[in-house]
Amino acid sequence: MRVLILTHASYQRGADAVRASLLARGLADRGQQVDLVVSPEEGQIRAQRRQQAAVTVVTSAGLGRPGVTRRGIDPLELASRIRLVGNGGWQVVHSFGHRPAVLLAALRLQRQGVCWVADWADWWGLGGIADQRSSVGRLIFGGWDHMLERFSRRRADGLTVVSQFLADMAQAWGIEAWRVLRLGGGADVEGIRPADKVESRLRWGLPPEARFVAFSGLSAFDREKAKETFDRIAAISPDVRFLLIGGNDRWAPDQRQGQSAVDRVHRLGYVEPGQLGSALACADVMLLPLTDLGYNRARFPNRLGDYLAAGRPVITNPTGEIGRLVKDNELGRVVDESQDSMAKAVLELLAQPDELEVLGSNARAYAENYLSWAALAASVEGHYRRLIDNSGGRT
């Protein structure tokens, strides 16, 4: 089977792009012919094609301007992708995102008879992420996302959804159950493995004997809650350090905690996928705050799969499906979303090294047994075949 996967982000930059690339690799490892189309990096204007393991990664031509590219509205990229998909030859197009750079290409292929599957990993419209934007952003992008999200999910031949919340929403929109595959977040169990804590810290220039709580990710979701939790930890315990991995450069502790708290925040910045495992291995405990809002009820954050693959326990909240997953499988602690409760749970676990070891082992085992992209890709492949057999596209 030949599969085209579309994103409107650069390679492995952003939640949708990471999810798309890991699925692409899983499908290719199963013998499928997979082309992954990504957006250009900053300053890159020419189309490129390269092999990434068994996946053909196609970088669209574009203006190379991050703000335009990230929003999926680069006119040069749109033209590049429309030309690309005119070649045909795919049985399935799997879209990640609903902005024009993805949507228009998927629609054109669907009109050619290609089966279109839309991935739904975040609730972008009103009630979801749109409600977290500024008033101007909500007016411009929130309304736009609300309309395109609904249109693309209903128009596609099938869906992959990250949560039962989104599966129920699809049903409420009149999408038949057989068109929907529940595809939760995965874990890169090959690329991220448990590693020696002391060796990893020395590699990253961190104090080897310190106690670390970490927060990882490229998105800003609940970053402020993570900050508030560390501020509370810093006020209680003077020796716990905080590790920030990903796009968190503007994060700063409460200045009222003094210079000592500032010095205990370590920023690794963006970490290449091949090095993420060793960065995560520096931590003792992982933070996954999930405030009880619409967009969090619909999510399965990629960072959870990363944490579990690294074999580290998670502190989270009972929002959506994540709290139940962590509690039922003994992968960490689930507490209410106040910073006091989060801080208390972190400090209690840090004081129990044996419990840290047990929960970390549980986390890795769960990732291997239930979240590997090899297993998830097999499920997706079966979904493709059912959709092709039952609908053959809506030409």
Secondary structure by P-SEA (a helix, b strand, c coil): cbbbbbbcccccccaaaaaaaaaaaaaaaaccbbbbbbbbcccccbbbbbbccccbbbbccccccaaaaaacccaaaaaaaaaaaccccccbbbbcccccccaaaaaaaaaaccbbbbbbccccccccccccccccccaaaaaaaaaaaaaaaaaccccccccaaaaaaaaaacccccccccccccccccccccccaaaaaaaacccccbbbbbcccccccaaaaaaaaaaaaaaccccbbbbbccccccccccccccaaaaaaccccccccccaaaaaaacccbbbbbbcccccccccccaaaaaaaaabbbbbbccccaaaaaaaaaccbbbbcccaaaaaaaaaaaaacaaaaaaaaaaaaaaaaccccaaaaaaaaaaaaaaaaacccccc
